[in-house]
Amino acid sequence: MAKRKLVLPAVATTALLVFSGCALNVAAAAPAAADTAPAPSQAAPTAAPTAPATLAPPATGTQAATVATPAQAGTSTAPATPAAPALALSSYDPGTGNAVLKPAANSTSTSGTSTPAVQPGQLIDSPPTPAAPQGALVAVTGVQQSSDGTVAVSTRPAALPELLGGTTASLQAPLDPAALHVQPQVKDLQVSVNTTATGGQGSVSGGLGLSADATVPLSNGSSAHLSGSVEIDPTVSFSYQGGVLTPQQARIGFDLGAHADWHVSGADLAAGASVKIPLAKLSSSPVVMVGPLPVVINLDFTLSLDIAADGTITVDAEQSYDGHWGVHSDYTNGLGWTTATDPGTSTVSPLKLNLSGAASVKTGLLAEGSIALYDAVGVKASIEPYLRTAVNGSVVLDGGAAPSVNGTVSLYGGLDINGALMARLAILGTPILEKDLPFLAYHQEWPITSQNLGQAPAPDVTWASLNSSMGDDNRSAYLKARPDWDPSARKASCPDGSRLAGLSFGGDRGLCTTLTRTDLWDSGHAFTVVHDETNVTTDWARGYTKAQCPAGFAVTGYSRNGRTIGALCAKAGAPLGTASRTVWFNNGDTRPAAAGGGDFAYGFYKGQCADDEFIAGVAYSQPWYELWASRPYALLCQKLA
């Protein structure tokens, strides 16, 4: 399928760079991830029919439900058999399973007949209706006929094997953009539909267009002006290979093709700033016709502009994006469920840029979505192609003019995919998961270019005090947008690019700094959390448990979960020194003579490394008087270079 386009108002990626006096058009393509879905563990029954699968055209009015005799497990590979007459759901309560059916507009009333139109044991397979907006697939357990032609039924949830039997069906098709319902999240959002019909993943010229020109408030009290347009084309994936008792194979997933042009200006960001600006919520309920039987898919997603900074910077950027990406989950009999991501491709074209300050700024287009069969959510995922610009000084680019750079500027492309297969897929007739099955989070960042001209201003030294005594104090914009890095623990993390410089003995206080080394974290944002002595080679705090980072990592955060203390270790972007010393602070302050950062834990003993050192490990234990929790006693301080 041709690429569908998504054009976005504004904040979606700052970082356009120009080289050699001409605009740098960047094709930033994330390496494709291998599709690790295993092959089916056994072949489908030889007599299994293959049914054509097509997307039904968008419906108008109340649609008739299919009443069918279910497939007979173990005796036949044939799917359910539709029965007459045509009925429609006029009411349905998924909590109780009670429903009322009435004759469809094109059928005659069943009143006066001696045999009810619906029998216990039959299936009701309904496309989306006002009574069942997500559709319904249920089995009838009881029937009460009415004289006015309506039928009251009690039901239980049914599964696809009862409907499709041993049928094999497969579909990957773009959604009709006219079938997407849009809920604007910014003022005066304009919606347009281009119905040019081709089809396939990321390859259609038609799609749903969104455009906006708005000023939105930021959390720091300032505002940003967003303008631009978005064109998207979602594609749904569904396949099913039935078996005698359970499915042999199944797939559910979605792709998004996009083209985006956006401009964000007037954004003044401070260290630790993280802003997500929802643009629109979109939903659609396409119906896959497997032969004469409808299967309902529900797709919901939110498009947002995402921007984060680890320093102080002023942003005015304009650029465009083209790409496609996707996620899916696969089931095979005997091997169960697996999840996979398709990073696709991403192409970034810088247009204009005006950045000044000292920070690393990440801006992206965030799509958070879910796909379900009927009301059973199958996959939830967040997908974000982004650009990251590391600036120390200023860079100005205006169209085709030669760039003006004073200091250093580096540009990176990236893609983040996170999500989970949900535990509520019993509708497929597969074993119910005890808990959500997360995707192997996909994170890829690749350098595009860098430039160093003129003289960069002396970097501003930043200090940040952390306090996790009353709850999490995560200052890392990167980590805040990702799953909890130490679940169930109380934790704190430094702003991106800075390092932990000190800790308190009690009070759960910490101190972060960029002194001597700014932008410490590597471009790939690799990190690990350590609670034990896996990386300890020398006993630098005898008698105490030592949470020590691997070589080349620095502590940028800490956590406490009862008797365990964790060290958040970030991989450094440049080599670190190895000369080390132990700093004890359980009996008094141990800090440099002219320690920066102030009294970051008033009333508590504090330990702090020297200005040219970083924390490589934390030694901890339980005080005799505090048996329910551990405290840090010593720091392993190592030279930065």
Wavefront OBJ file of the C-alpha trace (Angstrom):
o trace
v 0.000 0.000 0.000
v 1.256 3.423 -0.760
v 2.310 5.625 2.117
v -0.473 7.441 3.741
v 0.233 10.782 5.100
v 0.041 12.514 8.350
v 0.581 16.223 8.617
v 0.622 17.687 11.983
v 0.122 21.039 13.641
v 3.219 21.802 15.225
v 5.320 20.459 17.896
v 6.257 17.209 16.377
v 9.948 17.360 15.784
v 12.396 20.092 16.344
v 15.607 19.706 14.608
v 16.324 20.589 11.148
v 19.895 20.946 10.224
v 21.597 22.421 7.283
v 24.987 21.504 6.049
v 27.298 23.217 3.575
v 24.896 26.109 3.090
v 21.964 24.078 1.858
v 18.981 22.566 3.598
v 19.762 19.111 4.890
v 17.045 16.732 3.735
v 17.295 13.816 6.072
v 16.092 10.331 5.338
v 16.116 8.829 8.784
v 15.051 5.220 8.456
v 14.780 3.018 11.495
v 16.187 -0.493 10.889
v 13.388 -2.976 10.399
v 12.774 -5.274 13.337
v 12.518 -8.974 12.605
v 9.032 -10.378 12.703
v 9.533 -13.021 15.308
v 6.084 -14.538 15.163
v 6.644 -18.327 15.021
v 5.207 -20.507 12.321
v 2.066 -22.450 13.199
v 2.901 -25.536 15.227
v 0.652 -27.730 13.122
v -1.090 -27.469 9.794
v -4.744 -26.607 9.512
v -7.136 -29.494 8.901
v -6.989 -30.505 5.265
v -10.703 -29.913 4.820
v -10.636 -26.422 6.318
v -12.362 -24.005 3.951
v -10.770 -20.754 2.921
v -13.246 -17.909 3.055
v -12.838 -14.589 1.250
v -12.251 -11.736 3.711
v -13.179 -8.202 2.750
v -13.891 -4.963 4.569
v -17.574 -4.105 4.458
v -18.326 -0.598 3.157
v -19.198 2.000 5.813
v -22.760 1.368 6.939
v -25.598 3.803 7.456
v -28.512 3.226 9.806
v -29.065 0.220 12.049
v -27.518 -2.931 10.604
v -29.051 -6.378 10.782
v -27.418 -8.998 12.979
v -26.577 -12.441 11.669
v -28.367 -15.237 13.515
v -26.476 -18.460 12.897
v -26.200 -22.076 13.935
v -22.694 -22.365 15.459
v -19.874 -24.439 14.051
v -19.742 -27.888 15.618
v -16.406 -28.351 17.380
v -14.765 -31.691 16.698
v -17.193 -32.788 14.021
v -16.874 -30.273 11.203
v -14.605 -27.591 9.863
v -17.525 -25.653 8.407
v -18.282 -22.200 9.825
v -21.560 -21.195 11.421
v -24.607 -21.319 9.161
v -26.663 -18.088 8.889
v -30.381 -18.479 9.527
v -33.370 -16.293 8.644
v -35.036 -13.949 9.305
v -32.870 -10.835 9.560
v -32.988 -9.277 13.024
v -31.347 -6.223 14.588
v -30.293 -5.515 18.166
v -32.579 -2.861 19.596
v -31.038 -3.129 23.076
v -28.111 -4.990 24.585
v -26.585 -5.040 28.077
v -23.115 -6.642 27.944
v -23.058 -6.818 31.753
v -26.103 -9.074 32.070
v -26.108 -10.487 28.552
v -29.775 -9.523 28.100
v -30.750 -8.302 24.643
v -33.823 -7.499 22.601
v -34.002 -8.108 18.853
v -36.506 -6.733 16.413
v -37.121 -7.418 12.731
v -34.643 -5.619 10.497
v -36.012 -2.958 8.163
v -36.026 -5.335 5.189
v -37.660 -8.311 6.955
v -41.211 -9.219 7.935
v -42.423 -9.497 11.518
v -42.182 -12.866 13.188
v -45.310 -12.270 15.259
v -47.890 -14.990 14.992
v -45.396 -17.739 14.168
v -45.447 -20.869 16.294
v -41.659 -21.221 16.366
v -39.463 -18.464 17.753
v -37.155 -16.889 15.167
v -34.201 -17.373 17.490
v -33.378 -20.653 19.230
v -31.219 -21.317 22.301
v -27.752 -22.362 21.210
v -27.709 -20.084 18.158
v -25.237 -17.236 17.724
v -26.035 -13.562 17.342
v -23.300 -11.809 15.373
v -24.070 -8.092 15.222
v -22.131 -5.316 13.496
v -21.907 -1.999 15.380
v -25.335 -0.539 16.176
v -26.563 2.177 18.543
v -27.395 -0.620 21.010
v -23.971 -2.270 20.634
v -21.460 0.348 19.397
v -18.618 -2.199 19.449
v -20.649 -4.946 17.858
v -21.576 -8.164 19.669
v -20.849 -11.884 19.330
v -22.967 -13.874 21.791
v -24.609 -17.276 22.119
v -28.301 -17.452 22.977
v -29.137 -19.217 26.252
v -32.821 -18.339 26.525
v -35.599 -16.888 24.338
v -38.839 -15.064 25.114
v -40.984 -14.263 22.083
v -43.181 -11.144 22.128
v -46.409 -10.479 20.271
v -45.014 -7.305 18.695
v -42.362 -9.213 16.788
v -39.461 -8.444 19.142
v -37.493 -11.231 20.764
v -35.977 -10.956 24.251
v -32.958 -13.207 24.727
v -30.450 -14.043 27.423
v -26.925 -14.660 26.156
v -23.375 -15.564 27.057
v -20.183 -14.359 25.319
v -19.238 -16.477 22.325
v -15.838 -17.112 20.751
v -14.670 -16.905 17.146
v -14.217 -20.703 16.807
v -17.983 -21.031 17.341
v -18.512 -18.576 14.491
v -15.755 -19.439 12.025
v -15.109 -23.103 12.801
v -12.164 -24.356 10.771
v -12.291 -21.439 8.341
v -9.066 -19.841 7.147
v -9.254 -16.123 6.419
v -6.759 -13.288 6.113
v -7.057 -9.560 5.516
v -4.798 -6.525 5.561
v -6.598 -3.494 4.231
v -6.691 0.284 4.643
v -9.634 1.842 6.383
v -11.927 4.128 4.467
v -11.013 7.557 5.878
v -14.686 8.488 5.772
v -15.303 5.799 8.395
v -13.006 7.459 10.948
v -14.765 9.442 13.664
v -12.709 12.444 14.812
v -12.936 14.166 18.189
v -10.866 17.384 18.002
v -8.609 18.041 20.999
v -7.410 21.496 19.899
v -9.519 24.501 18.974
v -10.638 24.923 15.360
v -9.220 21.590 14.160
v -10.159 21.155 10.483
v -10.964 17.690 9.111
v -10.891 16.641 5.448
v -11.251 13.319 3.656
v -9.357 12.153 0.596
v -10.852 8.893 -0.659
v -8.356 8.039 -3.397
v -8.563 4.236 -3.340
v -5.516 2.067 -3.678
v -4.621 0.123 -0.563
v -1.914 -1.469 1.478
v 0.426 -0.524 4.256
v 1.539 3.102 4.123
v 1.029 3.381 0.375
v -2.246 5.098 -0.387
v -2.523 8.623 -1.637
v -5.805 9.153 0.152
v -6.404 9.519 3.837
v -7.847 11.562 6.631
v -6.546 15.116 6.804
v -6.293 17.221 9.950
v -5.101 20.791 10.120
v -4.801 23.289 12.943
v -3.504 26.732 13.785
v -3.676 27.257 17.526
v -1.871 28.539 20.590
v -1.689 26.002 23.411
v -0.605 26.558 27.028
v 2.469 24.821 28.416
v 2.892 23.551 31.959
v 5.534 26.179 32.793
v 3.037 29.000 32.222
v 4.279 29.867 28.729
v 2.631 28.817 25.480
v 3.496 27.419 22.085
v 1.989 28.201 18.717
v 1.206 25.148 16.588
v 0.317 25.130 12.926
v 0.317 22.536 10.215
v -1.613 19.669 8.731
v -1.786 15.897 9.083
v -2.845 13.152 6.736
v -3.046 9.581 7.997
v -4.171 6.220 6.703
v -4.635 3.391 9.206
v -4.461 -0.210 8.024
v -5.923 -3.148 9.957
v -4.542 -6.686 9.969
v -6.673 -9.718 10.782
v -6.142 -13.389 10.092
v -7.639 -16.602 11.444
v -6.889 -20.260 10.810
v -9.350 -22.517 12.581
v -8.802 -25.949 14.047
v -10.883 -28.777 15.410
v -11.103 -27.390 18.935
v -9.077 -24.169 19.028
v -7.553 -21.803 16.461
v -4.301 -22.905 14.874
v -3.261 -19.347 14.091
v -4.587 -15.823 14.586
v -3.318 -12.287 14.117
v -4.573 -8.862 15.105
v -2.737 -5.567 14.558
v -2.592 -2.219 12.859
v -0.278 0.022 10.825
v -0.263 3.772 10.333
v 1.024 5.579 7.285
v 1.700 9.260 7.732
v 2.782 12.515 6.164
v 3.258 15.509 8.445
v 4.160 19.160 8.039
v 4.260 21.200 11.204
v 5.583 24.354 12.752
v 6.045 25.062 16.446
v 7.164 28.427 17.710
v 7.295 30.461 20.883
v 8.112 27.452 23.056
v 10.445 28.322 25.924
v 11.361 25.104 27.657
v 13.145 24.569 30.942
v 15.104 21.547 32.115
v 12.859 18.567 32.645
v 10.009 20.022 30.561
v 7.781 17.407 28.981
v 4.665 18.419 27.053
v 2.148 16.188 25.290
v -0.490 18.058 23.320
v -3.362 15.862 22.060
v -4.534 16.873 18.599
v -7.379 14.478 17.927
v -8.955 11.238 19.075
v -9.948 8.939 16.233
v -12.057 5.795 16.222
v -13.447 3.370 13.685
v -15.317 0.042 13.782
v -14.618 -1.709 10.472
v -16.443 -4.965 9.782
v -14.492 -7.816 8.161
v -16.832 -10.037 6.166
v -15.557 -13.622 6.354
v -17.837 -15.077 3.733
v -21.329 -14.075 4.931
v -20.221 -13.695 8.579
v -19.251 -10.285 10.014
v -16.261 -9.953 12.368
v -16.068 -6.561 14.091
v -12.758 -4.765 14.676
v -12.616 -1.637 16.832
v -9.714 0.763 16.393
v -9.106 3.764 18.657
v -6.083 6.013 18.788
v -5.009 9.476 19.851
v -2.552 11.636 17.923
v -0.433 13.988 20.020
v 2.516 16.279 19.636
v 5.235 15.390 22.127
v 8.148 17.591 23.166
v 10.699 17.188 25.955
v 13.877 19.036 26.933
v 16.627 18.326 29.460
v 17.879 21.924 29.567
v 16.761 25.476 28.896
v 16.046 26.230 25.245
v 13.874 28.347 22.929
v 12.325 26.449 20.032
v 11.089 27.654 16.638
v 11.074 24.787 14.149
v 9.360 23.764 10.950
v 9.723 20.457 9.115
v 7.961 17.530 7.497
v 7.772 13.794 8.089
v 6.896 10.755 5.960
v 6.729 7.177 7.150
v 4.795 4.135 8.225
v 5.009 1.818 11.233
v 2.933 -0.831 12.953
v 2.430 -3.453 15.645
v 0.711 -6.817 15.766
v 0.214 -9.861 17.975
v 0.210 -13.434 16.695
v -1.145 -16.665 18.128
v -0.072 -20.157 17.102
v -1.405 -23.323 18.673
v 1.147 -24.838 21.032
v 3.323 -21.739 21.216
v 0.740 -19.208 22.384
v 0.907 -15.473 21.839
v 3.843 -13.408 20.627
v 4.056 -9.709 19.888
v 6.039 -7.980 17.196
v 6.736 -4.487 15.928
v 7.309 -3.218 12.419
v 9.462 -0.072 12.606
v 8.838 0.627 8.929
v 10.586 3.741 7.599
v 10.860 7.362 8.655
v 12.003 10.274 6.488
v 12.541 13.729 7.971
v 12.925 16.877 5.868
v 14.077 19.993 7.766
v 12.613 23.280 6.538
v 13.340 26.013 9.088
v 15.012 26.075 12.468
v 15.833 28.572 15.169
v 17.107 27.059 18.419
v 19.111 28.703 21.168
v 20.216 27.417 24.539
v 21.952 24.389 26.010
v 19.748 21.314 25.893
v 18.776 18.142 24.152
v 15.269 18.548 22.713
v 13.126 15.636 21.557
v 9.997 16.281 19.528
v 7.777 13.661 17.969
v 4.391 12.606 16.697
v 2.890 10.220 19.242
v 0.174 7.752 18.248
v -1.411 5.866 21.158
v -3.903 3.273 20.011
v -5.756 0.053 20.666
v -7.352 -2.568 18.474
v -10.069 -4.935 19.630
v -12.301 -7.717 18.362
v -15.790 -6.665 19.365
v -15.376 -5.440 22.982
v -12.304 -7.586 23.749
v -9.241 -5.330 23.597
v -6.391 -7.170 21.919
v -3.457 -4.812 21.430
v -2.535 -1.483 22.979
v 0.514 0.360 21.722
v 2.229 3.721 21.586
v 4.360 4.563 18.574
v 6.487 7.674 18.289
v 8.844 8.643 15.481
v 10.872 11.615 16.660
v 13.835 13.883 16.164
v 16.281 14.830 18.883
v 18.497 17.885 18.631
v 21.415 18.458 20.986
v 22.254 22.175 21.021
v 24.893 24.138 22.869
v 24.710 27.626 21.421
v 22.407 28.533 18.569
v 21.448 27.439 15.073
v 19.341 29.346 12.520
v 18.063 27.922 9.248
v 15.583 29.716 7.014
v 14.604 27.874 3.871
v 17.477 27.483 1.436
v 19.735 30.088 3.028
v 23.070 29.091 4.456
v 22.771 27.986 8.085
v 24.051 30.108 10.915
v 25.603 27.983 13.650
v 27.348 29.267 16.719
v 28.445 26.395 18.928
v 27.569 22.747 18.428
v 24.429 21.142 17.044
v 23.771 17.420 16.548
v 20.706 15.814 15.026
v 19.341 12.331 15.676
v 16.351 10.420 14.343
v 14.527 7.878 16.468
v 11.577 5.571 16.903
v 9.975 4.288 20.111
v 7.350 1.526 20.181
v 5.804 0.270 23.399
v 2.650 -1.688 24.092
v 1.077 -4.897 25.269
v -1.170 -7.734 24.211
v -4.095 -7.485 26.587
v -5.404 -10.357 28.691
v -8.946 -10.126 27.358
v -8.730 -12.086 24.118
v -10.868 -15.044 25.194
v -13.078 -14.185 22.215
v -10.487 -15.889 20.014
v -10.981 -19.109 21.940
v -7.356 -19.105 23.070
v -6.136 -19.504 26.655
v -6.699 -16.349 28.710
v -3.476 -14.630 29.692
v -2.929 -14.182 33.402
v -1.542 -10.729 32.749
v -0.811 -8.402 29.868
v 2.016 -9.562 27.626
v 4.205 -6.510 26.939
v 5.974 -5.926 23.682
v 9.709 -6.055 23.688
v 10.007 -2.280 23.729
v 11.571 -1.081 20.487
v 13.882 1.887 20.784
v 16.209 2.918 17.991
v 18.057 6.191 17.617
v 20.492 6.940 14.846
v 22.799 9.940 14.273
v 21.990 12.115 11.281
v 24.615 14.841 11.354
v 26.415 17.319 13.578
v 28.116 20.677 13.116
v 30.506 22.724 15.213
v 31.104 26.348 14.207
v 31.960 29.488 16.102
v 32.312 29.574 19.847
v 29.670 28.005 22.053
v 28.780 29.891 25.212
v 29.974 28.437 28.479
v 27.380 25.868 29.501
v 25.111 26.789 32.364
v 25.619 24.560 35.373
v 22.349 23.172 36.642
v 21.574 21.709 40.043
v 18.381 19.840 40.864
v 17.232 18.605 44.279
v 15.276 15.337 44.363
v 12.792 14.250 47.024
v 11.020 10.887 46.874
v 9.923 10.858 50.520
v 6.274 11.431 49.616
v 6.177 9.741 46.215
v 8.057 9.403 42.940
v 10.116 12.397 41.813
v 11.033 11.537 38.242
v 12.718 14.465 36.478
v 13.815 12.468 33.418
v 11.544 13.413 30.526
v 12.699 10.304 28.676
v 11.806 7.925 31.496
v 8.531 9.610 32.379
v 7.218 8.690 28.939
v 8.107 5.029 29.429
v 7.125 2.121 31.675
v 7.997 2.342 35.375
v 11.749 1.694 35.645
v 11.445 0.130 39.123
v 7.841 -0.998 39.748
v 6.516 -0.847 43.321
v 9.522 1.170 44.507
v 9.580 4.822 45.540
v 12.003 6.486 43.173
v 13.618 9.670 41.830
v 15.557 10.389 38.644
v 17.728 13.295 37.506
v 16.842 15.493 34.526
v 18.118 13.954 31.288
v 21.787 14.700 30.715
v 22.636 15.299 34.385
v 23.985 12.865 36.974
v 23.390 12.122 40.633
v 25.957 13.966 42.769
v 24.746 13.313 46.321
v 22.382 11.408 48.617
v 21.058 11.861 52.125
v 21.130 9.375 54.997
v 17.370 9.225 55.450
v 14.735 11.483 53.950
v 15.050 10.038 50.430
v 16.728 13.197 49.128
v 19.207 13.493 46.278
v 21.156 16.092 44.305
v 21.743 16.189 40.528
v 24.182 18.288 38.525
v 25.637 18.943 35.073
v 28.833 20.398 36.554
v 31.972 19.453 34.560
v 30.030 17.145 32.202
v 26.798 18.097 30.438
v 24.606 15.728 28.472
v 26.123 12.705 30.210
v 23.611 10.157 28.876
v 24.426 8.466 25.557
v 22.223 9.143 22.516
v 20.597 5.710 22.725
v 19.404 6.348 26.302
v 20.582 2.927 27.464
v 20.061 2.317 31.180
v 19.767 -0.422 33.762
v 18.584 -0.652 37.371
v 20.849 -2.422 39.869
v 19.894 -3.600 43.376
v 22.681 -6.058 44.144
v 26.416 -6.661 43.837
v 26.422 -8.141 40.328
v 28.958 -5.545 39.125
v 31.113 -5.351 42.278
v 34.762 -6.344 41.773
v 36.244 -4.732 44.899
v 34.576 -4.616 48.327
v 34.560 -0.840 48.721
v 32.022 -0.869 51.615
v 32.598 -4.028 53.647
v 29.529 -5.342 55.448
v 27.033 -3.405 53.331
v 25.030 -4.332 50.249
v 26.413 -2.466 47.255
v 24.249 -1.503 44.261
v 26.969 -0.743 41.713
v 26.604 0.251 38.056
v 28.353 -1.595 35.211
v 31.537 -0.032 33.862
v 30.768 2.983 31.661
v 27.504 3.767 33.495
v 26.767 6.538 35.999
v 24.054 6.749 38.667
v 21.291 9.158 37.595
v 18.573 8.123 40.024
v 17.715 6.003 43.018
v 14.839 3.917 44.372
v 13.816 2.342 47.655
v 11.451 -0.571 48.193
v 11.529 -1.515 51.860
v 14.815 -3.287 52.465
v 16.141 -2.805 48.930
v 17.745 0.265 47.376
v 18.204 0.514 43.622
v 20.624 2.541 41.520
v 19.400 3.869 38.164
v 22.447 3.558 35.925
v 22.640 5.491 32.643
v 25.182 4.621 29.974
v 27.578 7.501 29.431
v 28.050 8.914 25.952
v 31.833 9.239 26.450
v 34.419 7.146 28.370
v 34.453 7.542 32.133
v 37.368 7.378 34.522
v 38.033 4.463 36.856
v 39.818 6.090 39.824
v 37.458 5.741 42.771
v 36.979 6.381 46.483
v 34.347 5.616 49.114
v 32.421 8.492 50.693
v 30.703 7.603 54.014
v 27.948 9.882 55.302
v 26.016 7.912 57.935
v 27.642 9.793 60.846
v 27.834 13.275 59.394
v 28.072 15.326 56.187
v 30.835 14.374 53.759
v 30.802 16.977 50.998
v 33.349 19.062 49.047
v 34.614 22.159 50.840
v 32.827 24.462 48.378
v 29.990 22.120 47.550
v 27.491 23.394 45.022
v 23.810 22.627 45.077
v 23.106 24.006 48.549
v 21.691 22.055 51.481
v 19.630 19.627 49.438
v 18.478 17.610 52.505
v 18.116 19.967 55.463
v 18.255 18.101 58.781
v 19.833 14.924 57.320
v 23.432 13.779 56.892
v 24.550 14.090 53.284
v 27.196 12.548 51.050
v 28.348 14.276 47.858
v 31.007 13.473 45.281
v 33.546 16.038 44.060
v 32.795 18.289 41.091
v 34.859 16.097 38.750
v 33.353 12.809 39.976
v 30.209 10.783 39.435
v 28.431 8.237 41.611
v 29.119 4.685 40.442
v 27.476 2.827 43.336
v 25.478 3.105 46.550
v 26.134 1.025 49.698
v 23.085 0.445 51.897
v 21.809 -1.446 54.919
v 19.070 -1.383 57.558
v 19.655 0.637 60.716
v 18.968 -1.395 63.857
v 16.218 1.049 64.762
v 14.517 0.949 61.344
v 13.950 -2.680 60.495
v 11.337 -1.933 57.850
v 13.558 0.022 55.452
v 17.142 0.434 54.285
v 19.185 3.635 54.095
v 22.192 4.596 51.965
v 25.454 4.689 53.986
v 28.184 5.320 51.414
v 28.802 6.390 47.819
v 31.331 5.029 45.365
v 32.674 8.191 43.688
v 34.666 7.829 40.461
v 36.441 10.336 38.244
v 34.525 11.591 35.236
v 37.610 11.305 33.038
l 1 2 3 4 5 6 7 8 9 10 11 12 13 14 15 16 17 18 19 20 21 22 23 24 25 26 27 28 29 30 31 32 33 34 35 36 37 38 39 40 41 42 43 44 45 46 47 48 49 50 51 52 53 54 55 56 57 58 59 60 61 62 63 64 65 66 67 68 69 70 71 72 73 74 75 76 77 78 79 80 81 82 83 84 85 86 87 88 89 90 91 92 93 94 95 96 97 98 99 100 101 102 103 104 105 106 107 108 109 110 111 112 113 114 115 116 117 118 119 120 121 122 123 124 125 126 127 128 129 130 131 132 133 134 135 136 137 138 139 140 141 142 143 144 145 146 147 148 149 150 151 152 153 154 155 156 157 158 159 160 161 162 163 164 165 166 167 168 169 170 171 172 173 174 175 176 177 178 179 180 181 182 183 184 185 186 187 188 189 190 191 192 193 194 195 196 197 198 199 200 201 202 203 204 205 206 207 208 209 210 211 212 213 214 215 216 217 218 219 220 221 222 223 224 225 226 227 228 229 230 231 232 233 234 235 236 237 238 239 240 241 242 243 244 245 246 247 248 249 250 251 252 253 254 255 256 257 258 259 260 261 262 263 264 265 266 267 268 269 270 271 272 273 274 275 276 277 278 279 280 281 282 283 284 285 286 287 288 289 290 291 292 293 294 295 296 297 298 299 300 301 302 303 304 305 306 307 308 309 310 311 312 313 314 315 316 317 318 319 320 321 322 323 324 325 326 327 328 329 330 331 332 333 334 335 336 337 338 339 340 341 342 343 344 345 346 347 348 349 350 351 352 353 354 355 356 357 358 359 360 361 362 363 364 365 366 367 368 369 370 371 372 373 374 375 376 377 378 379 380 381 382 383 384 385 386 387 388 389 390 391 392 393 394 395 396 397 398 399 400 401 402 403 404 405 406 407 408 409 410 411 412 413 414 415 416 417 418 419 420 421 422 423 424 425 426 427 428 429 430 431 432 433 434 435 436 437 438 439 440 441 442 443 444 445 446 447 448 449 450 451 452 453 454 455 456 457 458 459 460 461 462 463 464 465 466 467 468 469 470 471 472 473 474 475 476 477 478 479 480 481 482 483 484 485 486 487 488 489 490 491 492 493 494 495 496 497 498 499 500 501 502 503 504 505 506 507 508 509 510 511 512 513 514 515 516 517 518 519 520 521 522 523 524 525 526 527 528 529 530 531 532 533 534 535 536 537 538 539 540 541 542 543 544 545 546 547 548 549 550 551 552 553 554 555 556 557 558 559 560 561 562 563 564 565 566 567 568 569 570 571 572 573 574 575 576 577 578 579 580 581 582 583 584 585 586 587 588 589 590 591 592 593 594 595 596 597 598 599 600 601 602 603 604 605 606 607 608 609 610 611 612 613 614 615 616 617 618 619 620 621 622 623 624 625 626 627 628 629 630 631 632 633 634 635 636 637 638 639 640 641
